């Protein structure tokens, strides 16, 4: 039972981290879905700044300053 709770908490944190880092925004193709799954499962790497976007550059506003 404790193992299941740990897995659920790990995945919940992964969903929050992936959402905050724009992995769950636009899931319109398979590469975006794979990127989102990787970000949820490997969320500690996302926190370290590793980009897990598959198949191109993520949608970034080039006009955004700061």
VOPAGU-2260 file (C-alpha; in pm, 1 decimal, decimal comma):
REM VOPAGU-2260
SITE   aa  ch    i         X         Y         Z
SITE  UNK   A    0       0,0       0,0       0,0
SITE  UNK   A    1     281,0     241,4      83,1
SITE  UNK   A    2     446,4     167,1    -252,1
SITE  UNK   A    3     127,6     263,7    -435,8
SITE  UNK   A    4     102,0     591,6    -244,2
SITE  UNK   A    5     463,0     676,9    -327,1
SITE  UNK   A    6     401,3     607,1    -697,7
SITE  UNK   A    7      85,8     822,0    -698,4
SITE  UNK   A    8     266,0    1112,0    -526,6
SITE  UNK   A    9     560,8    1080,7    -767,2
SITE  UNK   A   10     329,7    1095,5   -1070,4
SITE  UNK   A   11     128,8    1384,0    -921,0
SITE  UNK   A   12     446,1    1586,1    -870,1
SITE  UNK   A   13     549,5    1493,9   -1224,9
SITE  UNK   A   14     221,4    1626,4   -1361,9
SITE  UNK   A   15     264,9    1955,3   -1176,9
SITE  UNK   A   16     625,6    1997,2   -1290,7
SITE  UNK   A   17     539,5    1907,6   -1651,8
SITE  UNK   A   18     246,7    2146,9   -1650,2
SITE  UNK   A   19     454,4    2432,6   -1508,8
SITE  UNK   A   20     719,4    2377,4   -1776,6
SITE  UNK   A   21     475,5    2380,9   -2071,4
SITE  UNK   A   22     482,0    2011,2   -2156,4
SITE  UNK   A   23     106,1    1960,5   -2122,4
SITE  UNK   A   24     -17,8    2261,2   -2316,5
SITE  UNK   A   25     -52,6    2151,7   -2677,8
SITE  UNK   A   26     -68,3    1773,7   -2722,2
SITE  UNK   A   27    -163,6    1766,3   -3088,8
SITE  UNK   A   28      94,7    1517,8   -3220,3
SITE  UNK   A   29     277,1    1207,5   -3105,0
SITE  UNK   A   30     604,3    1385,9   -3032,6
SITE  UNK   A   31     427,5    1624,8   -2794,3
SITE  UNK   A   32     259,2    1332,2   -2617,9
SITE  UNK   A   33     591,4    1149,9   -2582,6
SITE  UNK   A   34     754,8    1466,6   -2451,1
SITE  UNK   A   35     476,6    1507,7   -2195,0
SITE  UNK   A   36     506,7    1145,0   -2081,5
SITE  UNK   A   37     882,8    1176,5   -2046,9
SITE  UNK   A   38     845,8    1500,1   -1852,9
SITE  UNK   A   39     598,2    1340,3   -1611,0
SITE  UNK   A   40     812,2    1032,0   -1557,3
SITE  UNK   A   41    1149,2    1208,7   -1551,8
SITE  UNK   A   42    1046,3    1526,9   -1371,6
SITE  UNK   A   43    1367,0    1554,5   -1164,0
SITE  UNK   A   44    1556,0    1607,1   -1490,7
SITE  UNK   A   45    1312,8    1880,3   -1591,3
SITE  UNK   A   46    1380,0    2054,3   -1259,2
SITE  UNK   A   47    1751,9    2039,3   -1337,7
SITE  UNK   A   48    1686,3    2225,7   -1662,9
SITE  UNK   A   49    1709,0    1938,5   -1910,8
SITE  UNK   A   50    1480,2    1990,9   -2209,1
SITE  UNK   A   51    1276,7    1678,9   -2287,3
SITE  UNK   A   52    1087,3    1818,1   -2586,4
SITE  UNK   A   53    1100,8    1564,2   -2869,6
SITE  UNK   A   54    1094,3    1654,6   -3237,5
SITE  UNK   A   55    1176,4    2020,2   -3250,2
SITE  UNK   A   56    1177,1    2341,3   -3062,4
SITE  UNK   A   57     898,3    2405,1   -2811,9
SITE  UNK   A   58     659,0    2692,7   -2875,7
SITE  UNK   A   59     847,6    2995,1   -2747,1
SITE  UNK   A   60     741,2    3354,8   -2790,1
SITE  UNK   A   61    1045,8    3523,5   -2944,1
SITE  UNK   A   62     898,7    3866,4   -2873,9
SITE  UNK   A   63     887,8    3801,5   -2499,7
SITE  UNK   A   64    1143,1    4010,5   -2316,4
SITE  UNK   A   65    1304,5    3912,1   -1990,4
